[in-house]
């Protein structure tokens, strides 16, 4: 299952949730956390719960974002949404592996109560503090429920007491660390949203940088971002064609007993062809 674009929708806005059903992100993320004021938390919880059958009816995986464990709202949020219409749960402010153990215990109980197969509900975690980065790999590998880990740029820079910069140089180390840890744990790394929701060129540049770090997808805060994100995290025609040429050149070299060759002035050896074949496997 690909998760290139994951669309946030404020959970207390029924009209926006219904409108989101007309779009085609790779996942719908009805939100109970940052986009919802404290006074609207219960309303968001109830609104999302009521609309879950319709949201799931689109055929798009639904991954509600619940409030963090330190808020006191998590258990009620989970109780409202865990069921057959939900693919997974997104949760922010994860700091240590024990947070995952606590969350998994809650999900174990709810799966049993609702008749779901144990482990059915997947986790998409937000790592957005210095403490989380220190424990990054341990968090990413804390449970087989974990399918994705997301970098929260805004909260991370707040936690660090540093300014959020346009070129994102201030978060480069943290993003790189998260992607390495996610890869080591064999889970998907997902990038922080791009908040200039009408800047298509800026979004594509932002996605290109994220892809270079190793992110496999990105959260969207507006439907207008879906297409740009999907295209950015899908192999381009030029990438596909080059990968085909790499594989062909290498196979021709193998037939004459050589373990490497060259293409367009670049060495083609085993690691290069493995990367090319992995790209082609995503397409076919």
Secondary structure as UniProt FT lines:
FT   STRAND          5..10
FT   TURN            11..12
FT   HELIX           14..20
FT   TURN            21..22
FT   STRAND          27..31
FT   TURN            34..35
FT   HELIX           38..40
FT   HELIX           41..56
FT   TURN            57..59
FT   STRAND          61..66
FT   HELIX           69..71
FT   HELIX           74..81
FT   TURN            84..85
FT   STRAND          88..91
FT   HELIX           97..114
FT   TURN            118..119
FT   STRAND          122..127
FT   HELIX           130..134
FT   HELIX           136..140
FT   TURN            144..145
FT   STRAND          146..151
FT   HELIX           153..160
FT   TURN            166..167
FT   HELIX           169..171
FT   HELIX           172..185
FT   STRAND          188..191
FT   TURN            197..198
FT   HELIX           200..213
FT   STRAND          217..220
FT   HELIX           223..225
FT   HELIX           226..232
FT   HELIX           237..255
FT   TURN            256..257
FT   STRAND          261..263
FT   TURN            264..265
FT   STRAND          266..268
FT   HELIX           270..283
//
